[in-house]
Amino acid sequence: DALAARRAALAAIEQESFVNTGLRSDVVTLFGGGRYHLYRYKRYTDVRLVFAPERQIAFFGGDADNFEFPR
């Protein structure tokens, strides 16, 4: 009975968080039930990657001496 009540309370918290924020919400149990955290997740459907060549990123700022050895 206590386990069912706990699961119902956690499900209610997750549902309320989802309704308020629109984010997927999970209650995570930590330390054997000693602490609970509410995790919220946002799914990104449009992810774009940017590439920077190594030489250009090393020379960013115009001081290539910082990346030469020995110092």
mmJSON file of the N, C-alpha and C atoms, coordinates in Angstrom:
{"data_MODEL":{"atom_site":{
"group_PDB":["ATOM","ATOM","ATOM","ATOM","ATOM","ATOM","ATOM","ATOM","ATOM","ATOM","ATOM","ATOM","ATOM","ATOM","ATOM","ATOM","ATOM","ATOM","ATOM","ATOM","ATOM","ATOM","ATOM","ATOM","ATOM","ATOM","ATOM","ATOM","ATOM","ATOM","ATOM","ATOM","ATOM","ATOM","ATOM","ATOM","ATOM","ATOM","ATOM","ATOM","ATOM","ATOM","ATOM","ATOM","ATOM","ATOM","ATOM","ATOM","ATOM","ATOM","ATOM","ATOM","ATOM","ATOM","ATOM","ATOM","ATOM","ATOM","ATOM","ATOM","ATOM","ATOM","ATOM","ATOM","ATOM","ATOM","ATOM","ATOM","ATOM","ATOM","ATOM","ATOM","ATOM","ATOM","ATOM","ATOM","ATOM","ATOM","ATOM","ATOM","ATOM","ATOM","ATOM","ATOM","ATOM","ATOM","ATOM","ATOM","ATOM","ATOM","ATOM","ATOM","ATOM","ATOM","ATOM","ATOM","ATOM","ATOM","ATOM","ATOM","ATOM","ATOM","ATOM","ATOM","ATOM","ATOM","ATOM","ATOM","ATOM","ATOM","ATOM","ATOM","ATOM","ATOM","ATOM","ATOM","ATOM","ATOM","ATOM","ATOM","ATOM","ATOM","ATOM","ATOM","ATOM","ATOM","ATOM","ATOM","ATOM","ATOM","ATOM","ATOM","ATOM","ATOM","ATOM","ATOM","ATOM","ATOM","ATOM","ATOM","ATOM","ATOM","ATOM","ATOM","ATOM","ATOM","ATOM","ATOM","ATOM","ATOM","ATOM","ATOM","ATOM","ATOM","ATOM","ATOM","ATOM","ATOM","ATOM","ATOM","ATOM","ATOM","ATOM","ATOM","ATOM","ATOM","ATOM","ATOM","ATOM","ATOM","ATOM","ATOM","ATOM","ATOM","ATOM","ATOM","ATOM","ATOM","ATOM","ATOM","ATOM","ATOM","ATOM","ATOM","ATOM","ATOM","ATOM","ATOM","ATOM","ATOM","ATOM","ATOM","ATOM","ATOM","ATOM","ATOM","ATOM","ATOM","ATOM","ATOM","ATOM","ATOM","ATOM","ATOM","ATOM","ATOM","ATOM","ATOM","ATOM","ATOM","ATOM","ATOM","ATOM"],
"id":[1,2,3,4,5,6,7,8,9,10,11,12,13,14,15,16,17,18,19,20,21,22,23,24,25,26,27,28,29,30,31,32,33,34,35,36,37,38,39,40,41,42,43,44,45,46,47,48,49,50,51,52,53,54,55,56,57,58,59,60,61,62,63,64,65,66,67,68,69,70,71,72,73,74,75,76,77,78,79,80,81,82,83,84,85,86,87,88,89,90,91,92,93,94,95,96,97,98,99,100,101,102,103,104,105,106,107,108,109,110,111,112,113,114,115,116,117,118,119,120,121,122,123,124,125,126,127,128,129,130,131,132,133,134,135,136,137,138,139,140,141,142,143,144,145,146,147,148,149,150,151,152,153,154,155,156,157,158,159,160,161,162,163,164,165,166,167,168,169,170,171,172,173,174,175,176,177,178,179,180,181,182,183,184,185,186,187,188,189,190,191,192,193,194,195,196,197,198,199,200,201,202,203,204,205,206,207,208,209,210,211,212,213],
"type_symbol":["N","C","C","N","C","C","N","C","C","N","C","C","N","C","C","N","C","C","N","C","C","N","C","C","N","C","C","N","C","C","N","C","C","N","C","C","N","C","C","N","C","C","N","C","C","N","C","C","N","C","C","N","C","C","N","C","C","N","C","C","N","C","C","N","C","C","N","C","C","N","C","C","N","C","C","N","C","C","N","C","C","N","C","C","N","C","C","N","C","C","N","C","C","N","C","C","N","C","C","N","C","C","N","C","C","N","C","C","N","C","C","N","C","C","N","C","C","N","C","C","N","C","C","N","C","C","N","C","C","N","C","C","N","C","C","N","C","C","N","C","C","N","C","C","N","C","C","N","C","C","N","C","C","N","C","C","N","C","C","N","C","C","N","C","C","N","C","C","N","C","C","N","C","C","N","C","C","N","C","C","N","C","C","N","C","C","N","C","C","N","C","C","N","C","C","N","C","C","N","C","C","N","C","C","N","C","C","N","C","C","N","C","C"],
"label_atom_id":["N","CA","C","N","CA","C","N","CA","C","N","CA","C","N","CA","C","N","CA","C","N","CA","C","N","CA","C","N","CA","C","N","CA","C","N","CA","C","N","CA","C","N","CA","C","N","CA","C","N","CA","C","N","CA","C","N","CA","C","N","CA","C","N","CA","C","N","CA","C","N","CA","C","N","CA","C","N","CA","C","N","CA","C","N","CA","C","N","CA","C","N","CA","C","N","CA","C","N","CA","C","N","CA","C","N","CA","C","N","CA","C","N","CA","C","N","CA","C","N","CA","C","N","CA","C","N","CA","C","N","CA","C","N","CA","C","N","CA","C","N","CA","C","N","CA","C","N","CA","C","N","CA","C","N","CA","C","N","CA","C","N","CA","C","N","CA","C","N","CA","C","N","CA","C","N","CA","C","N","CA","C","N","CA","C","N","CA","C","N","CA","C","N","CA","C","N","CA","C","N","CA","C","N","CA","C","N","CA","C","N","CA","C","N","CA","C","N","CA","C","N","CA","C","N","CA","C","N","CA","C","N","CA","C","N","CA","C","N","CA","C","N","CA","C","N","CA","C"],
"label_alt_id":[null,null,null,null,null,null,null,null,null,null,null,null,null,null,null,null,null,null,null,null,null,null,null,null,null,null,null,null,null,null,null,null,null,null,null,null,null,null,null,null,null,null,null,null,null,null,null,null,null,null,null,null,null,null,null,null,null,null,null,null,null,null,null,null,null,null,null,null,null,null,null,null,null,null,null,null,null,null,null,null,null,null,null,null,null,null,null,null,null,null,null,null,null,null,null,null,null,null,null,null,null,null,null,null,null,null,null,null,null,null,null,null,null,null,null,null,null,null,null,null,null,null,null,null,null,null,null,null,null,null,null,null,null,null,null,null,null,null,null,null,null,null,null,null,null,null,null,null,null,null,null,null,null,null,null,null,null,null,null,null,null,null,null,null,null,null,null,null,null,null,null,null,null,null,null,null,null,null,null,null,null,null,null,null,null,null,null,null,null,null,null,null,null,null,null,null,null,null,null,null,null,null,null,null,null,null,null,null,null,null,null,null,null],
"label_comp_id":["ASP","ASP","ASP","ALA","ALA","ALA","LEU","LEU","LEU","ALA","ALA","ALA","ALA","ALA","ALA","ARG","ARG","ARG","ARG","ARG","ARG","ALA","ALA","ALA","ALA","ALA","ALA","LEU","LEU","LEU","ALA","ALA","ALA","ALA","ALA","ALA","ILE","ILE","ILE","GLU","GLU","GLU","GLN","GLN","GLN","GLU","GLU","GLU","SER","SER","SER","PHE","PHE","PHE","VAL","VAL","VAL","ASN","ASN","ASN","THR","THR","THR","GLY","GLY","GLY","LEU","LEU","LEU","ARG","ARG","ARG","SER","SER","SER","ASP","ASP","ASP","VAL","VAL","VAL","VAL","VAL","VAL","THR","THR","THR","LEU","LEU","LEU","PHE","PHE","PHE","GLY","GLY","GLY","GLY","GLY","GLY","GLY","GLY","GLY","ARG","ARG","ARG","TYR","TYR","TYR","HIS","HIS","HIS","LEU","LEU","LEU","TYR","TYR","TYR","ARG","ARG","ARG","TYR","TYR","TYR","LYS","LYS","LYS","ARG","ARG","ARG","TYR","TYR","TYR","THR","THR","THR","ASP","ASP","ASP","VAL","VAL","VAL","ARG","ARG","ARG","LEU","LEU","LEU","VAL","VAL","VAL","PHE","PHE","PHE","ALA","ALA","ALA","PRO","PRO","PRO","GLU","GLU","GLU","ARG","ARG","ARG","GLN","GLN","GLN","ILE","ILE","ILE","ALA","ALA","ALA","PHE","PHE","PHE","PHE","PHE","PHE","GLY","GLY","GLY","GLY","GLY","GLY","ASP","ASP","ASP","ALA","ALA","ALA","ASP","ASP","ASP","ASN","ASN","ASN","PHE","PHE","PHE","GLU","GLU","GLU","PHE","PHE","PHE","PRO","PRO","PRO","ARG","ARG","ARG"],
"label_asym_id":["A","A","A","A","A","A","A","A","A","A","A","A","A","A","A","A","A","A","A","A","A","A","A","A","A","A","A","A","A","A","A","A","A","A","A","A","A","A","A","A","A","A","A","A","A","A","A","A","A","A","A","A","A","A","A","A","A","A","A","A","A","A","A","A","A","A","A","A","A","A","A","A","A","A","A","A","A","A","A","A","A","A","A","A","A","A","A","A","A","A","A","A","A","A","A","A","A","A","A","A","A","A","A","A","A","A","A","A","A","A","A","A","A","A","A","A","A","A","A","A","A","A","A","A","A","A","A","A","A","A","A","A","A","A","A","A","A","A","A","A","A","A","A","A","A","A","A","A","A","A","A","A","A","A","A","A","A","A","A","A","A","A","A","A","A","A","A","A","A","A","A","A","A","A","A","A","A","A","A","A","A","A","A","A","A","A","A","A","A","A","A","A","A","A","A","A","A","A","A","A","A","A","A","A","A","A","A","A","A","A","A","A","A"],
"label_entity_id":["1","1","1","1","1","1","1","1","1","1","1","1","1","1","1","1","1","1","1","1","1","1","1","1","1","1","1","1","1","1","1","1","1","1","1","1","1","1","1","1","1","1","1","1","1","1","1","1","1","1","1","1","1","1","1","1","1","1","1","1","1","1","1","1","1","1","1","1","1","1","1","1","1","1","1","1","1","1","1","1","1","1","1","1","1","1","1","1","1","1","1","1","1","1","1","1","1","1","1","1","1","1","1","1","1","1","1","1","1","1","1","1","1","1","1","1","1","1","1","1","1","1","1","1","1","1","1","1","1","1","1","1","1","1","1","1","1","1","1","1","1","1","1","1","1","1","1","1","1","1","1","1","1","1","1","1","1","1","1","1","1","1","1","1","1","1","1","1","1","1","1","1","1","1","1","1","1","1","1","1","1","1","1","1","1","1","1","1","1","1","1","1","1","1","1","1","1","1","1","1","1","1","1","1","1","1","1","1","1","1","1","1","1"],
"label_seq_id":[1,1,1,2,2,2,3,3,3,4,4,4,5,5,5,6,6,6,7,7,7,8,8,8,9,9,9,10,10,10,11,11,11,12,12,12,13,13,13,14,14,14,15,15,15,16,16,16,17,17,17,18,18,18,19,19,19,20,20,20,21,21,21,22,22,22,23,23,23,24,24,24,25,25,25,26,26,26,27,27,27,28,28,28,29,29,29,30,30,30,31,31,31,32,32,32,33,33,33,34,34,34,35,35,35,36,36,36,37,37,37,38,38,38,39,39,39,40,40,40,41,41,41,42,42,42,43,43,43,44,44,44,45,45,45,46,46,46,47,47,47,48,48,48,49,49,49,50,50,50,51,51,51,52,52,52,53,53,53,54,54,54,55,55,55,56,56,56,57,57,57,58,58,58,59,59,59,60,60,60,61,61,61,62,62,62,63,63,63,64,64,64,65,65,65,66,66,66,67,67,67,68,68,68,69,69,69,70,70,70,71,71,71],
"pdbx_PDB_ins_code":[null,null,null,null,null,null,null,null,null,null,null,null,null,null,null,null,null,null,null,null,null,null,null,null,null,null,null,null,null,null,null,null,null,null,null,null,null,null,null,null,null,null,null,null,null,null,null,null,null,null,null,null,null,null,null,null,null,null,null,null,null,null,null,null,null,null,null,null,null,null,null,null,null,null,null,null,null,null,null,null,null,null,null,null,null,null,null,null,null,null,null,null,null,null,null,null,null,null,null,null,null,null,null,null,null,null,null,null,null,null,null,null,null,null,null,null,null,null,null,null,null,null,null,null,null,null,null,null,null,null,null,null,null,null,null,null,null,null,null,null,null,null,null,null,null,null,null,null,null,null,null,null,null,null,null,null,null,null,null,null,null,null,null,null,null,null,null,null,null,null,null,null,null,null,null,null,null,null,null,null,null,null,null,null,null,null,null,null,null,null,null,null,null,null,null,null,null,null,null,null,null,null,null,null,null,null,null,null,null,null,null,null,null],
"Cartn_x":[0.818,0.0,0.861,1.914,2.779,3.502,3.925,4.616,3.684,2.464,1.494,1.184,1.086,0.826,2.008,3.235,4.428,4.487,4.218,4.226,3.161,2.001,0.933,1.331,1.979,2.416,3.491,4.431,5.485,4.904,3.949,3.312,2.549,1.901,1.176,2.14,3.288,4.297,4.829,5.128,5.629,4.598,3.337,2.28,2.075,2.074,1.903,3.056,4.265,5.421,5.318,4.864,4.711,3.656,2.552,1.483,1.968,2.721,3.179,4.294,5.202,6.382,6.383,5.672,5.713,6.937,7.74,8.948,8.695,9.354,9.264,9.883,9.185,9.647,9.705,10.789,10.967,11.424,10.784,11.253,12.253,13.458,14.542,14.805,14.865,15.127,16.625,17.162,18.58,18.775,19.911,20.295,19.24,18.745,17.8,16.5,16.051,14.804,14.995,16.241,16.507,16.371,16.409,16.315,15.679,14.868,14.196,14.52,14.797,15.048,14.083,13.64,12.787,13.656,13.816,14.598,13.632,13.97,13.163,14.019,13.41,14.124,13.424,14.219,13.702,14.325,13.503,13.982,14.128,15.326,15.598,15.453,14.619,14.383,15.248,15.803,16.636,17.993,18.972,20.308,21.264,22.018,22.961,24.373,25.297,26.678,27.53,28.492,29.404,30.808,31.57,32.922,33.923,34.948,36.031,37.342,38.063,39.332,40.341,41.194,42.128,43.092,43.664,44.65,44.012,42.845,42.187,41.79,41.373,40.984,42.221,43.352,44.58,45.124,44.882,45.382,44.351,43.267,42.221,42.815,42.622,43.179,44.5,45.111,46.312,47.611,47.609,48.843,49.113,49.818,50.095,51.154,51.894,52.971,52.458,51.221,50.673,50.57,50.605,50.417,51.677,52.827,54.09,54.902,55.612,56.407,57.855,58.856,58.738,58.505,58.024,57.705,58.887],
"Cartn_y":[-1.2,0.0,1.263,1.27,2.448,2.639,1.536,1.619,2.147,1.686,2.159,3.635,4.071,5.486,6.35,5.856,6.6,6.722,5.615,5.657,6.612,6.625,7.532,8.984,9.268,10.637,11.08,10.195,10.532,10.752,9.924,10.09,11.406,11.799,13.071,14.248,14.166,15.234,15.333,14.185,14.186,14.762,14.384,14.881,16.382,16.86,18.294,19.097,18.579,19.254,19.301,18.211,18.18,19.179,19.27,20.203,21.644,21.946,23.321,23.758,22.843,23.233,22.716,21.634,21.02,20.159,19.972,19.16,17.787,16.769,15.444,15.513,15.004,15.103,13.72,13.443,12.178,12.473,11.833,11.915,10.786,11.138,10.17,9.975,8.718,8.382,8.227,8.932,8.865,8.4,7.795,7.351,6.436,5.495,4.516,5.12,6.176,6.821,7.951,8.28,9.362,10.74,10.782,12.076,11.864,12.814,12.751,14.008,13.828,14.96,14.868,16.03,16.09,16.488,15.575,15.848,16.2,17.247,17.656,17.55,17.052,16.828,17.55,18.178,18.805,18.104,17.724,17.054,18.091,18.148,19.057,18.278,18.788,18.092,18.642,19.837,20.444,20.784,19.914,20.111,20.312,21.397,21.701,21.746,21.117,21.058,22.043,22.618,23.566,22.99,23.089,22.55,23.695,23.624,24.613,23.868,24.188,23.508,23.716,22.726,22.765,23.944,24.199,25.282,26.629,26.838,28.124,28.318,27.266,27.412,27.615,27.022,27.214,28.62,29.207,30.543,31.62,31.238,32.193,33.271,34.503,35.609,36.087,35.36,35.816,35.513,34.729,34.437,32.939,32.518,31.091,30.586,31.474,31.077,30.27,30.448,29.722,28.228,27.827,26.43,25.791,26.348,25.789,25.317,24.194,23.63,23.588,23.581,23.752,25.206,25.377,26.729,27.314],
"Cartn_z":[0.0,0.0,0.0,0.809,0.864,-0.466,-1.077,-2.359,-3.45,-3.447,-4.438,-4.231,-2.983,-2.694,-3.128,-2.903,-3.313,-4.833,-5.523,-6.989,-7.525,-6.902,-7.331,-7.101,-5.97,-5.675,-6.658,-6.972,-7.93,-9.326,-9.712,-11.02,-11.086,-9.989,-9.954,-10.079,-9.415,-9.507,-10.932,-11.537,-12.912,-13.876,-13.709,-14.587,-14.411,-13.176,-12.916,-13.521,-13.396,-13.968,-15.487,-16.095,-17.55,-18.014,-17.294,-17.66,-17.528,-16.479,-16.239,-17.181,-17.539,-18.314,-19.744,-20.016,-21.336,-21.554,-20.517,-20.605,-20.0,-20.552,-19.949,-18.562,-17.567,-16.182,-15.556,-14.856,-14.143,-12.728,-11.758,-10.38,-10.188,-9.762,-9.6,-8.116,-7.697,-6.301,-6.098,-5.11,-4.798,-3.359,-3.088,-1.745,-1.126,-1.914,-1.4,-0.912,-1.538,-1.143,-0.159,0.147,1.089,0.472,-0.855,-1.539,-2.908,-3.31,-4.602,-5.395,-6.683,-7.578,-8.749,-9.211,-10.391,-11.576,-12.519,-13.722,-14.838,-15.592,-16.735,-17.989,-19.053,-20.301,-21.441,-22.293,-23.498,-24.69,-25.63,-26.834,-27.94,-28.492,-29.6,-30.905,-31.8,-33.06,-34.187,-34.013,-35.047,-34.435,-34.659,-34.111,-35.281,-35.226,-36.301,-35.728,-36.411,-35.958,-36.747,-36.076,-36.706,-36.611,-37.684,-37.718,-37.785,-36.961,-36.99,-37.228,-38.294,-38.567,-37.436,-37.209,-36.086,-36.159,-37.312,-37.417,-37.128,-37.644,-37.437,-35.975,-35.317,-33.912,-33.046,-33.417,-32.651,-32.826,-33.98,-34.268,-33.924,-33.255,-32.883,-31.982,-32.327,-31.562,-32.108,-33.043,-33.708,-32.996,-31.907,-31.183,-31.254,-32.29,-32.472,-31.511,-30.851,-29.958,-28.765,-28.384,-27.238,-27.5,-28.765,-29.097,-29.659,-29.367,-29.823,-28.621,-28.797,-27.721,-28.159,-27.336,-25.882,-25.503,-24.325,-23.841,-23.128],
"occupancy":[1.0,1.0,1.0,1.0,1.0,1.0,1.0,1.0,1.0,1.0,1.0,1.0,1.0,1.0,1.0,1.0,1.0,1.0,1.0,1.0,1.0,1.0,1.0,1.0,1.0,1.0,1.0,1.0,1.0,1.0,1.0,1.0,1.0,1.0,1.0,1.0,1.0,1.0,1.0,1.0,1.0,1.0,1.0,1.0,1.0,1.0,1.0,1.0,1.0,1.0,1.0,1.0,1.0,1.0,1.0,1.0,1.0,1.0,1.0,1.0,1.0,1.0,1.0,1.0,1.0,1.0,1.0,1.0,1.0,1.0,1.0,1.0,1.0,1.0,1.0,1.0,1.0,1.0,1.0,1.0,1.0,1.0,1.0,1.0,1.0,1.0,1.0,1.0,1.0,1.0,1.0,1.0,1.0,1.0,1.0,1.0,1.0,1.0,1.0,1.0,1.0,1.0,1.0,1.0,1.0,1.0,1.0,1.0,1.0,1.0,1.0,1.0,1.0,1.0,1.0,1.0,1.0,1.0,1.0,1.0,1.0,1.0,1.0,1.0,1.0,1.0,1.0,1.0,1.0,1.0,1.0,1.0,1.0,1.0,1.0,1.0,1.0,1.0,1.0,1.0,1.0,1.0,1.0,1.0,1.0,1.0,1.0,1.0,1.0,1.0,1.0,1.0,1.0,1.0,1.0,1.0,1.0,1.0,1.0,1.0,1.0,1.0,1.0,1.0,1.0,1.0,1.0,1.0,1.0,1.0,1.0,1.0,1.0,1.0,1.0,1.0,1.0,1.0,1.0,1.0,1.0,1.0,1.0,1.0,1.0,1.0,1.0,1.0,1.0,1.0,1.0,1.0,1.0,1.0,1.0,1.0,1.0,1.0,1.0,1.0,1.0,1.0,1.0,1.0,1.0,1.0,1.0,1.0,1.0,1.0,1.0,1.0,1.0],
"B_iso_or_equiv":[0.0,0.0,0.0,0.0,0.0,0.0,0.0,0.0,0.0,0.0,0.0,0.0,0.0,0.0,0.0,0.0,0.0,0.0,0.0,0.0,0.0,0.0,0.0,0.0,0.0,0.0,0.0,0.0,0.0,0.0,0.0,0.0,0.0,0.0,0.0,0.0,0.0,0.0,0.0,0.0,0.0,0.0,0.0,0.0,0.0,0.0,0.0,0.0,0.0,0.0,0.0,0.0,0.0,0.0,0.0,0.0,0.0,0.0,0.0,0.0,0.0,0.0,0.0,0.0,0.0,0.0,0.0,0.0,0.0,0.0,0.0,0.0,0.0,0.0,0.0,0.0,0.0,0.0,0.0,0.0,0.0,0.0,0.0,0.0,0.0,0.0,0.0,0.0,0.0,0.0,0.0,0.0,0.0,0.0,0.0,0.0,0.0,0.0,0.0,0.0,0.0,0.0,0.0,0.0,0.0,0.0,0.0,0.0,0.0,0.0,0.0,0.0,0.0,0.0,0.0,0.0,0.0,0.0,0.0,0.0,0.0,0.0,0.0,0.0,0.0,0.0,0.0,0.0,0.0,0.0,0.0,0.0,0.0,0.0,0.0,0.0,0.0,0.0,0.0,0.0,0.0,0.0,0.0,0.0,0.0,0.0,0.0,0.0,0.0,0.0,0.0,0.0,0.0,0.0,0.0,0.0,0.0,0.0,0.0,0.0,0.0,0.0,0.0,0.0,0.0,0.0,0.0,0.0,0.0,0.0,0.0,0.0,0.0,0.0,0.0,0.0,0.0,0.0,0.0,0.0,0.0,0.0,0.0,0.0,0.0,0.0,0.0,0.0,0.0,0.0,0.0,0.0,0.0,0.0,0.0,0.0,0.0,0.0,0.0,0.0,0.0,0.0,0.0,0.0,0.0,0.0,0.0,0.0,0.0,0.0,0.0,0.0,0.0],
"pdbx_formal_charge":[null,null,null,null,null,null,null,null,null,null,null,null,null,null,null,null,null,null,null,null,null,null,null,null,null,null,null,null,null,null,null,null,null,null,null,null,null,null,null,null,null,null,null,null,null,null,null,null,null,null,null,null,null,null,null,null,null,null,null,null,null,null,null,null,null,null,null,null,null,null,null,null,null,null,null,null,null,null,null,null,null,null,null,null,null,null,null,null,null,null,null,null,null,null,null,null,null,null,null,null,null,null,null,null,null,null,null,null,null,null,null,null,null,null,null,null,null,null,null,null,null,null,null,null,null,null,null,null,null,null,null,null,null,null,null,null,null,null,null,null,null,null,null,null,null,null,null,null,null,null,null,null,null,null,null,null,null,null,null,null,null,null,null,null,null,null,null,null,null,null,null,null,null,null,null,null,null,null,null,null,null,null,null,null,null,null,null,null,null,null,null,null,null,null,null,null,null,null,null,null,null,null,null,null,null,null,null,null,null,null,null,null,null],
"auth_seq_id":[1,1,1,2,2,2,3,3,3,4,4,4,5,5,5,6,6,6,7,7,7,8,8,8,9,9,9,10,10,10,11,11,11,12,12,12,13,13,13,14,14,14,15,15,15,16,16,16,17,17,17,18,18,18,19,19,19,20,20,20,21,21,21,22,22,22,23,23,23,24,24,24,25,25,25,26,26,26,27,27,27,28,28,28,29,29,29,30,30,30,31,31,31,32,32,32,33,33,33,34,34,34,35,35,35,36,36,36,37,37,37,38,38,38,39,39,39,40,40,40,41,41,41,42,42,42,43,43,43,44,44,44,45,45,45,46,46,46,47,47,47,48,48,48,49,49,49,50,50,50,51,51,51,52,52,52,53,53,53,54,54,54,55,55,55,56,56,56,57,57,57,58,58,58,59,59,59,60,60,60,61,61,61,62,62,62,63,63,63,64,64,64,65,65,65,66,66,66,67,67,67,68,68,68,69,69,69,70,70,70,71,71,71],
"auth_comp_id":["ASP","ASP","ASP","ALA","ALA","ALA","LEU","LEU","LEU","ALA","ALA","ALA","ALA","ALA","ALA","ARG","ARG","ARG","ARG","ARG","ARG","ALA","ALA","ALA","ALA","ALA","ALA","LEU","LEU","LEU","ALA","ALA","ALA","ALA","ALA","ALA","ILE","ILE","ILE","GLU","GLU","GLU","GLN","GLN","GLN","GLU","GLU","GLU","SER","SER","SER","PHE","PHE","PHE","VAL","VAL","VAL","ASN","ASN","ASN","THR","THR","THR","GLY","GLY","GLY","LEU","LEU","LEU","ARG","ARG","ARG","SER","SER","SER","ASP","ASP","ASP","VAL","VAL","VAL","VAL","VAL","VAL","THR","THR","THR","LEU","LEU","LEU","PHE","PHE","PHE","GLY","GLY","GLY","GLY","GLY","GLY","GLY","GLY","GLY","ARG","ARG","ARG","TYR","TYR","TYR","HIS","HIS","HIS","LEU","LEU","LEU","TYR","TYR","TYR","ARG","ARG","ARG","TYR","TYR","TYR","LYS","LYS","LYS","ARG","ARG","ARG","TYR","TYR","TYR","THR","THR","THR","ASP","ASP","ASP","VAL","VAL","VAL","ARG","ARG","ARG","LEU","LEU","LEU","VAL","VAL","VAL","PHE","PHE","PHE","ALA","ALA","ALA","PRO","PRO","PRO","GLU","GLU","GLU","ARG","ARG","ARG","GLN","GLN","GLN","ILE","ILE","ILE","ALA","ALA","ALA","PHE","PHE","PHE","PHE","PHE","PHE","GLY","GLY","GLY","GLY","GLY","GLY","ASP","ASP","ASP","ALA","ALA","ALA","ASP","ASP","ASP","ASN","ASN","ASN","PHE","PHE","PHE","GLU","GLU","GLU","PHE","PHE","PHE","PRO","PRO","PRO","ARG","ARG","ARG"],
"auth_asym_id":["A","A","A","A","A","A","A","A","A","A","A","A","A","A","A","A","A","A","A","A","A","A","A","A","A","A","A","A","A","A","A","A","A","A","A","A","A","A","A","A","A","A","A","A","A","A","A","A","A","A","A","A","A","A","A","A","A","A","A","A","A","A","A","A","A","A","A","A","A","A","A","A","A","A","A","A","A","A","A","A","A","A","A","A","A","A","A","A","A","A","A","A","A","A","A","A","A","A","A","A","A","A","A","A","A","A","A","A","A","A","A","A","A","A","A","A","A","A","A","A","A","A","A","A","A","A","A","A","A","A","A","A","A","A","A","A","A","A","A","A","A","A","A","A","A","A","A","A","A","A","A","A","A","A","A","A","A","A","A","A","A","A","A","A","A","A","A","A","A","A","A","A","A","A","A","A","A","A","A","A","A","A","A","A","A","A","A","A","A","A","A","A","A","A","A","A","A","A","A","A","A","A","A","A","A","A","A","A","A","A","A","A","A"],
"auth_atom_id":["N","CA","C","N","CA","C","N","CA","C","N","CA","C","N","CA","C","N","CA","C","N","CA","C","N","CA","C","N","CA","C","N","CA","C","N","CA","C","N","CA","C","N","CA","C","N","CA","C","N","CA","C","N","CA","C","N","CA","C","N","CA","C","N","CA","C","N","CA","C","N","CA","C","N","CA","C","N","CA","C","N","CA","C","N","CA","C","N","CA","C","N","CA","C","N","CA","C","N","CA","C","N","CA","C","N","CA","C","N","CA","C","N","CA","C","N","CA","C","N","CA","C","N","CA","C","N","CA","C","N","CA","C","N","CA","C","N","CA","C","N","CA","C","N","CA","C","N","CA","C","N","CA","C","N","CA","C","N","CA","C","N","CA","C","N","CA","C","N","CA","C","N","CA","C","N","CA","C","N","CA","C","N","CA","C","N","CA","C","N","CA","C","N","CA","C","N","CA","C","N","CA","C","N","CA","C","N","CA","C","N","CA","C","N","CA","C","N","CA","C","N","CA","C","N","CA","C","N","CA","C","N","CA","C","N","CA","C","N","CA","C","N","CA","C","N","CA","C"],
"pdbx_PDB_model_num":[1,1,1,1,1,1,1,1,1,1,1,1,1,1,1,1,1,1,1,1,1,1,1,1,1,1,1,1,1,1,1,1,1,1,1,1,1,1,1,1,1,1,1,1,1,1,1,1,1,1,1,1,1,1,1,1,1,1,1,1,1,1,1,1,1,1,1,1,1,1,1,1,1,1,1,1,1,1,1,1,1,1,1,1,1,1,1,1,1,1,1,1,1,1,1,1,1,1,1,1,1,1,1,1,1,1,1,1,1,1,1,1,1,1,1,1,1,1,1,1,1,1,1,1,1,1,1,1,1,1,1,1,1,1,1,1,1,1,1,1,1,1,1,1,1,1,1,1,1,1,1,1,1,1,1,1,1,1,1,1,1,1,1,1,1,1,1,1,1,1,1,1,1,1,1,1,1,1,1,1,1,1,1,1,1,1,1,1,1,1,1,1,1,1,1,1,1,1,1,1,1,1,1,1,1,1,1,1,1,1,1,1,1]
}}}
